[in-house]
Amino acid sequence: MTIKAVKLLSKSELKVLELICNGYTSETIGLKLEIAKSTVQTHRRNMLRKAVFKITQQKMLWYENKINVLNNFSKNINKLN
C-alpha cells in the first residue's frame, strides 16, 4: 500500500492495518479492538478497495503522461517533415 493510499484510510482502518501488520487474525483483531470479526473484515475490504483505487488512479496518470509524450514526439516529427 502506498503512502498516498494510507492517507485515504480512516482511523479505525489504520488501527486494523497496524494489527494486520503485526500478524493478528481478523478474529484476534476484533477481540483486541472490541469490534465484531465482520467489522474487521469490512475494514480489510475497504482498505483493499482504497489501495486498488489509488493504484488504478496512478496507472491512469502514468498512461496519460506517456500518451502526452508520444503526442508531443509525433508533433515534433511532423514539424521536421
CNS distance restraints for C-alpha pairs under 8 A (distance, minus, plus):
assign (resid   1 and name CA) (resid   5 and name CA) 6.13 0.50 0.50
assign (resid   1 and name CA) (resid   6 and name CA) 6.70 0.50 0.50
assign (resid   1 and name CA) (resid  51 and name CA) 6.00 0.50 0.50
assign (resid   2 and name CA) (resid   6 and name CA) 6.30 0.50 0.50
assign (resid   2 and name CA) (resid  51 and name CA) 7.52 0.50 0.50
assign (resid   3 and name CA) (resid   7 and name CA) 6.44 0.50 0.50
assign (resid   4 and name CA) (resid   8 and name CA) 6.96 0.50 0.50
assign (resid   4 and name CA) (resid  54 and name CA) 7.51 0.50 0.50
assign (resid   5 and name CA) (resid   9 and name CA) 7.19 0.50 0.50
assign (resid   5 and name CA) (resid  50 and name CA) 6.52 0.50 0.50
assign (resid   5 and name CA) (resid  51 and name CA) 5.38 0.50 0.50
assign (resid   5 and name CA) (resid  54 and name CA) 5.81 0.50 0.50
assign (resid   6 and name CA) (resid  14 and name CA) 7.86 0.50 0.50
assign (resid   6 and name CA) (resid  51 and name CA) 7.80 0.50 0.50
assign (resid   8 and name CA) (resid  50 and name CA) 6.96 0.50 0.50
assign (resid   9 and name CA) (resid  13 and name CA) 5.75 0.50 0.50
assign (resid   9 and name CA) (resid  14 and name CA) 6.23 0.50 0.50
assign (resid   9 and name CA) (resid  47 and name CA) 6.77 0.50 0.50
assign (resid   9 and name CA) (resid  50 and name CA) 7.64 0.50 0.50
assign (resid  10 and name CA) (resid  14 and name CA) 6.23 0.50 0.50
assign (resid  11 and name CA) (resid  15 and name CA) 6.34 0.50 0.50
assign (resid  12 and name CA) (resid  16 and name CA) 6.32 0.50 0.50
assign (resid  12 and name CA) (resid  43 and name CA) 7.76 0.50 0.50
assign (resid  13 and name CA) (resid  17 and name CA) 5.97 0.50 0.50
assign (resid  13 and name CA) (resid  43 and name CA) 5.61 0.50 0.50
assign (resid  13 and name CA) (resid  44 and name CA) 7.58 0.50 0.50
assign (resid  13 and name CA) (resid  47 and name CA) 6.93 0.50 0.50
assign (resid  14 and name CA) (resid  18 and name CA) 6.11 0.50 0.50
assign (resid  15 and name CA) (resid  19 and name CA) 6.49 0.50 0.50
assign (resid  16 and name CA) (resid  20 and name CA) 6.15 0.50 0.50
assign (resid  16 and name CA) (resid  29 and name CA) 6.83 0.50 0.50
assign (resid  16 and name CA) (resid  40 and name CA) 6.96 0.50 0.50
assign (resid  16 and name CA) (resid  43 and name CA) 7.25 0.50 0.50
assign (resid  16 and name CA) (resid  44 and name CA) 7.79 0.50 0.50
assign (resid  17 and name CA) (resid  21 and name CA) 6.11 0.50 0.50
assign (resid  17 and name CA) (resid  44 and name CA) 7.91 0.50 0.50
assign (resid  18 and name CA) (resid  22 and name CA) 6.38 0.50 0.50
assign (resid  19 and name CA) (resid  23 and name CA) 6.51 0.50 0.50
assign (resid  19 and name CA) (resid  24 and name CA) 5.62 0.50 0.50
assign (resid  19 and name CA) (resid  29 and name CA) 6.53 0.50 0.50
assign (resid  20 and name CA) (resid  24 and name CA) 5.24 0.50 0.50
assign (resid  20 and name CA) (resid  25 and name CA) 6.89 0.50 0.50
assign (resid  20 and name CA) (resid  26 and name CA) 7.95 0.50 0.50
assign (resid  20 and name CA) (resid  29 and name CA) 7.82 0.50 0.50
assign (resid  24 and name CA) (resid  28 and name CA) 5.95 0.50 0.50
assign (resid  24 and name CA) (resid  29 and name CA) 6.11 0.50 0.50
assign (resid  25 and name CA) (resid  29 and name CA) 6.07 0.50 0.50
assign (resid  26 and name CA) (resid  30 and name CA) 6.08 0.50 0.50
assign (resid  26 and name CA) (resid  37 and name CA) 5.79 0.50 0.50
assign (resid  26 and name CA) (resid  40 and name CA) 5.85 0.50 0.50
assign (resid  26 and name CA) (resid  41 and name CA) 6.64 0.50 0.50
assign (resid  27 and name CA) (resid  31 and name CA) 6.40 0.50 0.50
assign (resid  27 and name CA) (resid  36 and name CA) 7.95 0.50 0.50
assign (resid  27 and name CA) (resid  37 and name CA) 5.21 0.50 0.50
assign (resid  27 and name CA) (resid  40 and name CA) 7.93 0.50 0.50
assign (resid  28 and name CA) (resid  32 and name CA) 6.14 0.50 0.50
assign (resid  29 and name CA) (resid  33 and name CA) 6.03 0.50 0.50
assign (resid  29 and name CA) (resid  37 and name CA) 7.58 0.50 0.50
assign (resid  29 and name CA) (resid  40 and name CA) 7.06 0.50 0.50
assign (resid  30 and name CA) (resid  34 and name CA) 5.50 0.50 0.50
assign (resid  30 and name CA) (resid  35 and name CA) 4.72 0.50 0.50
assign (resid  30 and name CA) (resid  36 and name CA) 5.33 0.50 0.50
assign (resid  30 and name CA) (resid  37 and name CA) 5.04 0.50 0.50
assign (resid  30 and name CA) (resid  39 and name CA) 7.65 0.50 0.50
assign (resid  30 and name CA) (resid  40 and name CA) 6.18 0.50 0.50
assign (resid  31 and name CA) (resid  35 and name CA) 6.52 0.50 0.50
assign (resid  31 and name CA) (resid  36 and name CA) 7.62 0.50 0.50
assign (resid  31 and name CA) (resid  37 and name CA) 7.96 0.50 0.50
assign (resid  35 and name CA) (resid  39 and name CA) 6.45 0.50 0.50
assign (resid  35 and name CA) (resid  40 and name CA) 7.29 0.50 0.50
assign (resid  36 and name CA) (resid  40 and name CA) 6.64 0.50 0.50
assign (resid  37 and name CA) (resid  41 and name CA) 6.33 0.50 0.50
assign (resid  38 and name CA) (resid  42 and name CA) 6.14 0.50 0.50
assign (resid  39 and name CA) (resid  43 and name CA) 6.25 0.50 0.50
assign (resid  40 and name CA) (resid  44 and name CA) 6.25 0.50 0.50
assign (resid  41 and name CA) (resid  45 and name CA) 6.24 0.50 0.50
assign (resid  42 and name CA) (resid  46 and name CA) 6.13 0.50 0.50
assign (resid  43 and name CA) (resid  47 and name CA) 6.07 0.50 0.50
assign (resid  44 and name CA) (resid  48 and name CA) 6.23 0.50 0.50
assign (resid  45 and name CA) (resid  49 and name CA) 6.10 0.50 0.50
assign (resid  46 and name CA) (resid  50 and name CA) 6.12 0.50 0.50
assign (resid  47 and name CA) (resid  51 and name CA) 6.11 0.50 0.50
assign (resid  48 and name CA) (resid  52 and name CA) 6.08 0.50 0.50
assign (resid  49 and name CA) (resid  53 and name CA) 6.07 0.50 0.50
assign (resid  50 and name CA) (resid  54 and name CA) 6.19 0.50 0.50
assign (resid  51 and name CA) (resid  55 and name CA) 6.15 0.50 0.50
assign (resid  52 and name CA) (resid  56 and name CA) 5.96 0.50 0.50
assign (resid  53 and name CA) (resid  57 and name CA) 6.03 0.50 0.50
assign (resid  54 and name CA) (resid  58 and name CA) 6.14 0.50 0.50
assign (resid  55 and name CA) (resid  59 and name CA) 6.17 0.50 0.50
assign (resid  56 and name CA) (resid  60 and name CA) 6.17 0.50 0.50
assign (resid  57 and name CA) (resid  61 and name CA) 6.35 0.50 0.50
assign (resid  58 and name CA) (resid  62 and name CA) 6.16 0.50 0.50
assign (resid  59 and name CA) (resid  63 and name CA) 6.15 0.50 0.50
assign (resid  60 and name CA) (resid  64 and name CA) 6.05 0.50 0.50
assign (resid  61 and name CA) (resid  65 and name CA) 6.13 0.50 0.50
assign (resid  62 and name CA) (resid  66 and name CA) 6.31 0.50 0.50
assign (resid  63 and name CA) (resid  67 and name CA) 6.13 0.50 0.50
assign (resid  64 and name CA) (resid  68 and name CA) 6.24 0.50 0.50
assign (resid  65 and name CA) (resid  69 and name CA) 6.25 0.50 0.50
assign (resid  66 and name CA) (resid  70 and name CA) 6.20 0.50 0.50
assign (resid  67 and name CA) (resid  71 and name CA) 6.04 0.50 0.50
assign (resid  68 and name CA) (resid  72 and name CA) 6.09 0.50 0.50
assign (resid  69 and name CA) (resid  73 and name CA) 6.09 0.50 0.50
assign (resid  70 and name CA) (resid  74 and name CA) 6.11 0.50 0.50
assign (resid  71 and name CA) (resid  75 and name CA) 6.22 0.50 0.50
assign (resid  72 and name CA) (resid  76 and name CA) 6.22 0.50 0.50
assign (resid  73 and name CA) (resid  77 and name CA) 6.20 0.50 0.50
assign (resid  74 and name CA) (resid  78 and name CA) 6.14 0.50 0.50
assign (resid  75 and name CA) (resid  79 and name CA) 6.28 0.50 0.50
assign (resid  76 and name CA) (resid  80 and name CA) 6.53 0.50 0.50
assign (resid  77 and name CA) (resid  81 and name CA) 6.66 0.50 0.50
